[in-house]
């Protein structure tokens, strides 16, 4: 995702507009929990600040993640608003000709921070919720410790 900043550097333009759709490959998703990440919409702009560049982006799309209970592929929508100076980032990611900026690492880092710890598929009809010696407990059920139940009689 190299963005040409030649016109921005020379002062011809005040900002460089960004409007991209990006689909991530299986190789890029290799060490993450994400099963699929296609058609990520990236819109925003890069402006030339006083000392450095200012990046303002909106990143949204749909992640396909494994359900925490059944491991079924589950859709998880996300939307990220990014508004940041990119001075430290420039030193590492500016091209040799210094006319392009690769914003992919910034986008990827922010998408990784949006991955939830737990995703539950809404359709859990075929999931076993009880078995021999175990039972699936949700937060909605009121659980009373049997040992503490005896204390009720004392009060």
C-alpha positions in Angstrom: 0.0 0.0 0.0 2.5 2.6 -1.1 1.1 6.1 -1.2 2.8 8.6 -3.5 3.5 11.8 -1.5 5.5 13.6 -4.2 2.9 16.3 -4.7 2.4 16.6 -1.0 6.2 17.1 -0.4 6.5 19.7 -3.1 3.6 21.7 -1.7 1.4 21.3 -4.9 -1.3 19.6 -2.9 -2.5 20.1 0.7 -3.5 16.5 1.1 -3.3 13.1 -0.6 -6.6 11.2 -0.6 -6.6 7.4 0.1 -9.5 5.3 -1.1 -8.6 1.6 -1.3 -10.2 -1.9 -1.0 -7.8 -4.5 0.2 -8.1 -8.3 0.6 -5.6 -10.0 2.8 -4.0 -13.2 1.6 -3.8 -16.5 3.6 -0.1 -15.9 4.1 -0.7 -12.5 5.7 -3.2 -14.1 8.1 -1.0 -17.0 8.9 -0.1 -16.3 12.6 -3.4 -14.7 13.6 -6.8 -16.0 14.6 -8.4 -14.5 11.5 -9.7 -17.1 9.0 -10.6 -14.6 6.3 -10.3 -10.8 5.8 -11.5 -9.6 2.5 -12.8 -6.2 1.1 -11.4 -4.0 3.8 -12.3 -0.5 2.9 -9.6 2.1 3.7 -10.6 5.8 3.2 -8.8 8.9 4.4 -6.0 11.3 3.7 -2.4 12.2 4.4 -1.7 15.9 5.1 1.6 17.6 5.4 1.9 19.0 8.9 4.4 21.5 10.3 7.1 18.9 11.1 5.7 15.7 9.8 2.8 14.0 8.0 -0.7 13.5 9.5 -2.6 10.4 8.7 -6.4 10.3 9.1 -8.1 7.0 8.1 -11.3 5.1 8.5 -10.8 1.3 8.1 -13.8 -1.0 8.1 -14.6 -4.5 7.1 -15.6 -8.0 8.2 -13.3 -10.4 9.9 -14.1 -14.1 9.8 -13.0 -15.6 13.2 -13.5 -19.0 14.8 -16.3 -19.2 17.4 -14.9 -19.6 20.9 -17.4 -22.4 21.6 -17.9 -24.3 18.4 -15.0 -23.1 16.2 -17.5 -22.3 13.4 -16.5 -19.4 11.2 -18.1 -16.3 12.6 -18.5 -12.9 11.1 -17.2 -10.0 13.2 -17.6 -6.5 11.8 -15.0 -3.8 12.7 -14.5 -0.1 12.1 -11.3 1.8 13.0 -10.9 5.5 13.1 -7.2 6.4 12.9 -6.0 10.0 13.4 -2.2 10.1 14.0 1.1 11.7 13.2 3.5 9.4 11.4 6.9 10.9 12.1 8.6 7.9 13.8 7.0 5.5 11.3 8.4 7.5 8.4 12.1 6.7 9.3 11.4 3.0 9.0 9.0 2.9 6.1 9.8 5.6 3.6 11.1 4.3 0.3 14.6 5.0 -1.0 13.3 7.6 -3.4 11.4 9.1 -0.5 8.4 9.8 -2.5 6.1 7.0 -1.2 4.9 5.9 2.2 3.9 2.3 2.8 0.9 2.6 5.2 0.3 -1.2 5.3 2.1 -1.7 8.6 0.0 1.0 10.3 -3.3 -0.5 9.0 -2.3 -4.1 9.8 -1.2 -3.2 13.4 -4.6 -1.4 14.0 -6.6 -4.4 12.6 -4.7 -6.8 14.8 -5.6 -4.7 17.9 -9.3 -5.0 16.9 -9.4 -8.8 17.1 -11.6 -9.7 20.1 -10.6 -12.3 22.6 -13.9 -14.1 22.3 -16.4 -14.4 19.5 -19.5 -16.5 19.9 -21.6 -17.6 16.9 -25.3 -16.8 17.2 -26.3 -20.2 15.8 -25.3 -22.7 18.5 -28.2 -25.0 18.0 -26.1 -28.1 17.2 -23.6 -27.5 20.0 -23.8 -29.9 23.0 -24.5 -27.9 26.1 -24.6 -30.6 28.6 -22.9 -33.9 29.1 -21.9 -36.5 31.7 -20.4 -34.5 34.6 -20.4 -31.1 32.9 -22.7 -28.4 31.9 -22.2 -25.2 29.8 -22.9 -22.2 32.1 -23.6 -18.8 30.7 -23.4 -15.5 32.6 -27.2 -15.2 32.5 -27.7 -18.2 34.8 -27.7 -17.6 38.5 -25.2 -19.8 40.2 -25.4 -20.6 43.9 -22.7 -22.4 45.7 -24.2 -25.4 47.5 -22.0 -24.9 50.5 -23.1 -21.3 50.9 -26.7 -22.3 50.4 -26.6 -23.8 53.9 -25.7 -20.4 55.4 -29.1 -19.0 54.3 -30.8 -21.1 57.0 -28.6 -19.5 59.7 -29.8 -15.9 58.8 
